[in-house]
Amino acid sequence: MKSAKRAGRRVRRVGLVTRYRSAAAIALSRKLEQQLVRRGIAVVHDVESSRARGISGGAPRAQIARLVDLVVTLGGDGTLLSVARHPAPGVPVLGIDIGTLGFLTTCRPDESEEVLEAALAGTACVERRRLLSVRVTHSSRTPRLYRVVNDAVLAKSALARIATIRVDVDGRMVSRYRGDGLIVSTPTGSTAYNLSAGGPILEPTLPALVLTPVCPHTLTLRPLVLPDSVRLDLSVENDPTDVFLTLDGQEGFPVSSTTRIAIARSSETVSLVRASEASFFGVLVGKLSFGGERESAAR
């Protein structure tokens, strides 16, 4: 899998997904819509921002990528994740950063029109990111399937209590994680909750995943990097009261002692439009002052 390529699909319809509570995002959405309409391109808004703008209709975020040729999100990483978790083959996602610290939304508002033009022309850099498939089975209920871009997190809501999470890799038990929780992260998500919990930073196109304990009760339990060809099986032992599974920080639900969670690499990927060909390490410097060398960010 190449880290980046040029987009080449002809764009006739564009989806605009906007952080509808942000006046700046709504204003930029109106501006980009005008730019698109002048070019004869149809615009599809998400339901929430349509309501905020007083427009009828709109498409659910989980479906919008399948209705258009390009999706543009205006907000932070959370806004982009709400779309990227539901990708459509060949449909890239351009994230415009109207947030605080966006690793996925690499395009600044002041360069949005230029980058959008490049995406429409098929000359923008596009990077494919791997996803994880999460299969959740509750007792005798029909299993439900989810996709995640960043991470799946099992954690206690009452942090003063300890959860015991059993992890099997390809059918063999690896460990019982005792602590506040466990993060299963993609390389893309390694700069999100995983990083805050002391996990490693992975180059986003690596075929890998990370298991990072949250405040482990045993100090010998450290983050573990595995190839993404493995299958993980997670379950909560002993008293699972107030243990929740959260997916990309977008949705979550309680788990019980009968809940079984299977995680594996998804057959799908999501294509992200990059604002420039700056390296991942340049983004680390610009966003996190990685290594304390801000002046290297443009290299």
HUWOGI-V846503 format. One record per pair of residues at least 4 apart in sequence whose C-alpha atoms are under 8 Angstrom apart, sorted by the first residue. I is the first residue (numbers start at 1). GAP is how many residues later the second one is. Records with the same first field share a line. If there is no record, write none. Layout:
I: GAP + GAP
This chain:
1: 127 + 204
2: 125 + 126
3: 124 + 125 + 202
4: 121 + 122 + 123 + 124
5: 120 + 121 + 122
6: 116 + 117 + 118 + 119 + 120
7: 85 + 112 + 115 + 116 + 117 + 118 + 119
8: 113 + 114 + 115
9: 60 + 81 + 113
10: 59 + 110 + 111 + 112
11: 30 + 58 + 59 + 109
12: 28 + 29 + 30 + 56 + 57
13: 28 + 29 + 30 + 31 + 54 + 55 + 56 + 57
14: 27 + 28 + 29 + 30 + 54 + 55 + 56 + 57 + 58
15: 28 + 29 + 30 + 31 + 49 + 50 + 52 + 53 + 54 + 55 + 56 + 57
16: 13 + 27 + 28 + 29 + 30 + 55 + 56 + 57 + 58
17: 28 + 29 + 32 + 44 + 54 + 55 + 56 + 57 + 62
18: 7 + 8 + 11 + 28 + 31 + 55 + 56 + 57 + 61
19: 6 + 7 + 30 + 55 + 56 + 57 + 60
20: 5 + 6 + 28 + 29 + 32
21: 31
22: 4 + 53
23: 4
24: 4 + 74
25: 4 + 49 + 50 + 73
26: 4 + 23 + 27
27: 4
28: 4 + 46 + 81
29: 4 + 45
30: 4
31: 4
32: 4 + 81
33: 4 + 10
34: 4
35: 4 + 78
36: 4 + 5 + 6 + 7
37: 4 + 5 + 6
44: 14 + 15 + 20 + 24
45: 4 + 5 + 13 + 14
46: 4 + 12 + 13 + 14 + 15 + 18
47: 4 + 10 + 11 + 12 + 13 + 14
48: 4 + 10
49: 4
50: 4 + 5 + 6 + 7 + 8
51: 4 + 5
59: 4 + 5
60: 4
61: 4 + 21 + 22
62: 20 + 21 + 23 + 24
63: 4 + 23
64: 4 + 7 + 19
65: 4 + 5 + 6 + 18 + 21 + 22 + 23 + 26
66: 21 + 22 + 25
68: 23
69: 21 + 22 + 23
70: 21 + 22 + 23 + 24
71: 20 + 21 + 22 + 23
72: 21 + 22 + 23 + 24
73: 6 + 7 + 20 + 21 + 22 + 23
74: 5 + 6 + 21 + 22 + 23 + 24
75: 4 + 5 + 20 + 21 + 22 + 23 + 24
76: 4 + 19 + 20 + 21 + 22 + 23 + 24 + 25 + 26 + 29
77: 4 + 18 + 20 + 22 + 25 + 26 + 27 + 28
78: 4 + 171 + 172
79: 4
80: 4 + 13 + 15 + 24 + 25
81: 4 + 68 + 167 + 169
82: 4 + 168
83: 4
84: 9 + 65 + 186
85: 62 + 63 + 64 + 185
86: 61
87: 4 + 181 + 182 + 183
88: 182
89: 179 + 181
90: 181
91: 180
92: 34 + 178 + 179 + 180 + 181
93: 177 + 178 + 179 + 180
94: 11 + 13 + 22 + 178 + 179 + 180
95: 9 + 10 + 11 + 12 + 177 + 178
96: 9 + 10 + 11 + 12 + 13 + 16
97: 5 + 8 + 9 + 10 + 11 + 12
98: 10 + 11
101: 186
102: 4 + 185
103: 88 + 180 + 184
104: 168
106: 168 + 169
107: 4 + 5 + 8 + 167 + 168
108: 4
111: 4
112: 4
113: 4
114: 4
115: 4 + 9 + 160
116: 4
117: 4
118: 4 + 5 + 6
119: 4 + 5 + 154
124: 149 + 150 + 151 + 152
125: 148 + 149 + 150 + 151 + 152
126: 145 + 146 + 147 + 148
127: 144 + 145 + 146 + 147
128: 77 + 141 + 142 + 143 + 144
129: 20 + 59 + 75 + 76 + 140 + 141 + 142 + 143
130: 19 + 56 + 58 + 75 + 77 + 135 + 136 + 138 + 139 + 140
131: 16 + 17 + 18 + 19 + 55 + 134 + 135 + 136 + 137 + 138 + 139
132: 15 + 16 + 17 + 54 + 131 + 132 + 133 + 134
133: 12 + 13 + 14 + 15 + 130 + 131 + 132 + 133
134: 11 + 12 + 13 + 14 + 18 + 127 + 128 + 129 + 130
135: 8 + 9 + 10 + 11 + 126 + 127 + 128
136: 7 + 8 + 9 + 123 + 124 + 125 + 126
137: 4 + 5 + 6 + 7 + 122 + 123 + 124
138: 4 + 5 + 117 + 118 + 120 + 121 + 122
139: 119 + 120
147: 119
148: 4 + 99 + 100
149: 37 + 39 + 40 + 99
150: 35 + 36 + 37 + 38 + 39 + 40 + 42 + 98
151: 32 + 33 + 34 + 35 + 38 + 96 + 97
152: 31 + 32 + 33 + 93 + 94 + 95 + 96
153: 28 + 29 + 30 + 31 + 91 + 92 + 93 + 94
154: 27 + 28 + 29 + 89 + 90 + 91 + 92
155: 8 + 25 + 26 + 27 + 88 + 89 + 90
156: 5 + 6 + 7 + 24 + 25 + 86 + 87 + 88
157: 85 + 86 + 87
158: 84
159: 21
160: 20
161: 18 + 19
162: 16 + 17 + 18 + 55
163: 14 + 15 + 16 + 17 + 18 + 73 + 74 + 76 + 77 + 80
164: 12 + 13 + 14 + 15 + 72 + 73 + 74
165: 11 + 12 + 13 + 16 + 17 + 69 + 70 + 71 + 72
166: 7 + 8 + 9 + 10 + 11 + 67 + 68 + 69 + 70 + 71
167: 6 + 7 + 8 + 9 + 10 + 65 + 66 + 67 + 68
168: 4 + 5 + 6 + 7 + 64 + 65 + 66
169: 4 + 5 + 61 + 62 + 63 + 64
170: 60 + 61 + 62 + 63
171: 60 + 61 + 62
177: 4 + 5 + 36 + 39 + 44
178: 38 + 39 + 40
179: 34 + 35 + 36 + 37 + 38 + 39
180: 33 + 34 + 35 + 36
181: 32 + 33 + 34 + 35
182: 29 + 30 + 31 + 32
183: 10 + 11 + 27 + 28 + 29 + 30 + 31
184: 25 + 26 + 27 + 28
185: 4 + 5 + 9 + 24 + 25 + 26 + 27
186: 4 + 18 + 22 + 23 + 24
187: 4 + 14 + 15 + 16 + 17 + 18 + 19 + 20 + 21 + 22 + 23
188: 14 + 15 + 16 + 17
189: 4 + 5
190: 4 + 5 + 9 + 10 + 11 + 12 + 20
191: 4 + 5 + 10 + 11
192: 4
193: 4
194: 4 + 5 + 6 + 18
195: 4 + 5 + 6
197: 15 + 16 + 17 + 18
198: 14 + 25
199: 11 + 13 + 24
200: 23
202: 4
203: 77
204: 76
207: 20 + 21 + 22
208: 17 + 18 + 19 + 20 + 21
209: 16 + 17 + 18 + 19
210: 13 + 14 + 15 + 16
211: 12 + 13 + 14 + 15
212: 10 + 11 + 12
213: 8 + 9 + 10
216: 5
226: 4
228: 36 + 37
229: 35 + 36
230: 34 + 35
231: 31 + 32 + 33 + 34
232: 29 + 30 + 31 + 32
233: 27 + 28 + 29 + 30
234: 26 + 27 + 28
235: 22 + 23 + 24 + 25 + 26
236: 4 + 19 + 20 + 21 + 23
237: 20
238: 19
239: 18
240: 15 + 16 + 17
241: 15
242: 12 + 13
243: 11 + 12 + 13
244: 8 + 9 + 10 + 11
245: 7 + 8 + 9 + 10
246: 4 + 5 + 6 + 7
247: 4 + 5
255: 4
278: 4 + 5 + 20 + 21
279: 4 + 20
280: 4
281: 4 + 16
282: 4 + 14 + 15 + 16 + 17
283: 4 + 14
284: 4 + 5 + 6 + 13
285: 4 + 5 + 6 + 7 + 8 + 9 + 11 + 12
286: 4 + 8 + 11
289: 4 + 5
290: 4
293: 4
